[in-house]
Amino acid sequence: MMFKQKLRQAIDLLYSSGPASVDDYTRLVLHCARASDFIQAKRLQCHMESHLFQPKDSFIHNQLLHLYAKCGKLSHAQNLFDNMSKRDVYSWNALLSAYAKLGLVEDLHAVFDQMPYRDSVSYNTLIACFASNRHSSKALKVLVSMQEDGFQPTQYSYVNALQACSQLLDFRHGKQIHGRVVVADFGKNTFVWNALTDMYAKCGDVDRARWLFDGMIHKNVVSWNLMISGYVKMGNPDVCIHLFNEMQLSGLKPDQVTVSNVLNAFFQCGRVDDARNMFSEMPKKDEICWTTMIVGYAQNGREEDALMLFADMLRGNVSPDSYTISSVVSSCAKLASLNHGQVVHGKVILMGVDDNMLVSTALVDMYCKCGVTLDAWIIFETMPIRNVITWNAMIQGYAQNGQVPEALALYEKMLQENFKPDNISFVGVLSACVNAEMVEEGQKCFDSIREQGMTPTLDHYGCMITLLGRSGKIDKAVDLIKSMPHEPDYRIWSTLLSVCTKGDIKNAELAASHLFELDQHNAGPYIMLSNLYAACGRWKDVAAVRSLMKNRNAKKFAAYSWVEIENEVHRFVSEDRTHPEVKRIYGELNKLISILQQIGYNPDTNVVLHNVGEEEKFRSISYHSEKLALAFALIRKPNGVAPIRIIKNIRVCDDCHVFMKFASITIARPIIMRDSNRFHHFFGGKCSCKDLW
């Protein structure tokens, strides 16, 4: 700061004393360059021009050119260059660097073509700019031209060319450059060796990268970061963590890039608490580390923690980028937390990133998954740019919310606007057909996948199996499985078993037998087959399946529902007695059941597939998790008009579905429920799914 002040004073003095000597101008321009002070440099240039000073060589002007380029002042650099009476290769290189600084690739190439003479710096500037602006193929072509024109590539040439190979995943050219590096005797240069390690790691040959890394004599923090990052990207988090420990033992201090990669590795291993401890101990946290933590929480089912950490990030005055925000919005979507989603949406608008395609697409998805397709549509309609992912989010949102005509119409509009559908697009359209039991339309969509030059995936087959099965065409569903080019996986057989709910024991047993082979410890298939036997009154078979499940130690996952009240999520399981307000909840629910019975609701005890008495069946079915969640919402918001939103992690049962329809009449409020299959919008005694789920 003191140096800049003295520089300003020196130039002030210059303006008060008339023209200066060549030595004075030279000394001052070097001081401007040292301080990177564009303002004083421009004043110095103006002083020289006002006194008609013309240097005998290009040195002074070249220094100014270089400074303007470094400060990103392209127009000033171009103007000075155009008015220079003497230019040399340094002048041209300085102008090149001005264009490179701003990433103006085409203009840079045009200046390069106009150069009357070049040196290796000229080629290196071009290669570096192409590589750093994702014009990787051009970067490699310039490297070839450099050698054809008789210039020997330098370490910078090879490093930037290797970066281009990494971007292209061009293993063949990367190996060729490796050979030239060895011949040129750059083998001991850490800068070059790091680039080679990075190229091999990004091209998938992590073993060769490790061999190079282990052979490095002088490793720096970048060397360790590249290797650790390579293992993370290849899905070897344990090796990454081990390497991190080695790095610490070597005496090198990890930087924030290292920490971000190791946090990523902890999350890949499911070691969420270790990641949190490491993050908490960091004295300084940059945007990347915050984002890694938020994304890691979201990917490990800790969405609430992700939202709390995002709030901490904002309180710490760390500016999130679009990737961070989209991850937070996705966490709101998974929780179906409309309140949190709306708050984040407000932050998005205040930060001015509401036009960002990644963020807007996440918001479309979030509003759809909260059951508010109108708000999703408003965002979708106002987006300046959309991609296929955006269209897919809106199409799937309509499909899952029972707005089948809207989903199909939007798909047609997508085609009219020349967007090529991908696999997810077809899943969305097929899901819409499934939710409306539109067999013909679903079959046409399925057939059109091949017409678009794609092969149906297991997800597409799963949709068709569900569609055929729910339409009573289970034999056709089985034939479709047999004709698949893929080996049926767990999802396919599980889908078949789920549609064998109306007494098709033979195909249910077929599906269950495959599921038992694929994963004998998953309790789902045992329970589904047992329930099917129970529905048919085959209690001996029920006992046999339950015994088999016990002997194999099959684990049943917890079924639960949750409701968000005043930004707090409350979870319930069936017959839950753990909530602090349990007495009030059961009192409210019993009162509601009594009222509903008076207007025609009759609890369907047939869905209780256990050989027990009617009283026990009634008690079992009355206190399912979604009913408890509804009762709690009514206690907290007794006179509200806004919809009550309930999320359930499995398919809603028949009785609870009927219950919610009757409840929507009595409370005169919409009830929006998202189960594992789709959305149910209950109002006035009806459901948006039209009883198809």
Order of alpha helices (4+ residues) and beta strands (2+ residues): alpha-alpha-alpha-alpha-alpha-alpha-alpha-alpha-alpha-alpha-alpha-alpha-alpha-alpha-alpha-alpha-alpha-alpha-alpha-alpha-alpha-alpha-alpha-alpha-alpha-alpha-alpha-alpha-alpha-alpha-alpha-alpha-alpha-beta-beta-alpha-alpha-alpha-beta-alpha-beta-beta-beta
